[in-house]
Amino acid sequence: MNILLLNHYAGSPEMGMEFRPYYFAREWIKMGHSVRIVAGDFSHLRIKNPNITKDFQETVVDGIPYSWIRTGDYKGNGARRAFTMFRFTGKLWLKAGWITKNWKPDVVIASSTYPLDTFAAQRIARKAGAQLIHEVHDMWPATLYEVGGMSKKNPFVLLMQIAENSAYRNSDRVVSLLPNAEAYMEQHGMRKGAFTCISNGIVEEEWINYTEIPEKHKEILKTLRQQGKFIVGYFGGHGLANALDPFIDAAKQNTDIDLYFVLAGRGPEKAHLEKRVREEEIKNTVFLDAVEKSSIPELLSYFDCLYVGAKKSPLYRFGVCMNKLFDSMMSGKPILYAVDAPNNYIEEYGCGITVEAENADALMNGIKKMKEMSEEERFRMGQNGRNAVLKKFTYTKLAEEFASVFEEKKR
């Protein structure tokens, strides 16, 4: 089948997030399908953006054709970013006939961070006689008014609501990363039985053929190991959503000289966190630069347990699906999980300890409990997580699940 995947922010391991479209495309190509990804030439999520001179310019990334639309760049979440959304979706809508004639899609997937892409996807699918699948990453427009503080009567919010309702009403199937969103989607027009939850996951080969972390990182981590420290590790984005102030609060109140806190990554809150550690004279905490995605397996091997946290948010009632959670489980390390959401793989698979989100005292108690366990107990927890990922959350298996969604109609 010819699969057309529309995702404004699609990336690759070399370019940076989003990784999900790349991993699915690669697996579907292995299964014998043809896949084309259409993305914007600029994304705030990528480390490296492509150099594009014209709309629909094509590059091939690891055997996957990418067609790029020039959208312009932006910083933050203001009007300029909104303008790039209109450029991306508007150009797709205008070129629907050309896309249908030249690419002949059997399946159109609107892999949606924001729902405006549904209008172009619907037009392309209608002209091509193709199946239309709407894939939901984030809950828009709920994100705008529940987290962003915008009014529900804001014209941009109203437009997004119209788009969301249209996507649920007019798509053949809806795929979501969020397992508890089905009832909400039905209330907004999705037919019963159209919902499928397909999570994020890992790629096994990346955990076999990984690259080494920088020497500076190795020196610091090896020294801590030689000193007999019990290392509580965090990796990933340093943003408000990641709830790292409670992590620093826990480090500050800790009195065990054998405990050490390590944070690896980048993000807008990193300078603030480093300043706190410096000014509050927190001696048991160190910050490391972000590592390449391919180096995560080695980085996590130095940690005794891993922290995965998030600020409390009303949006989490729909569930969460964090990339770092699956990496953490795959590492074979026990997890300290501080996320307030209805789906909880830590409890489901017995691969760590759950504590209250944004509660430094609860986190510190969880860390003490983790440290007091025997190595065998921690190892067993870690293996529970790793086994669950290998059984259910590899992109090979997830791509097969997704393919079964659009292959149903063909059969």
Secondary structure, DSSP 4 states (H G I P E B T S, - for coil): -EEEEE-TT--BTTTBS--HHHHHHHHHHHTT-EEEEEEES--TTBSS----SSTTEEEEETTEEEEEE------TTSHHHHHHHHHHHHHHHHTHHHHHHHH--SEEEEEESSTTHHHHHHHHHHHHT-EEEEEESS-TTHIIIIIS---TTSHHHHHHHHHHHHHHHH-SEEEES-TT-HHHHHHTTPPTT-EEE----B-GGGGTSPPPPPHHHHHHHHHHHHTT-EEEEEES--SGGG--HHHHHHHHH---TTEEEEEE---TTHHHHHHHHHHTT-TTEEEE----GGGHHHHHHT-SEEEEE----GGGGG----HHHHHHHHTT--EEEE---S--HHHHHT-EEE--TT-HHHHHHHHHHHHHS-HHHHHHHHHHHHHHHHHH-BHHHHHHHHHHHHHHHH-
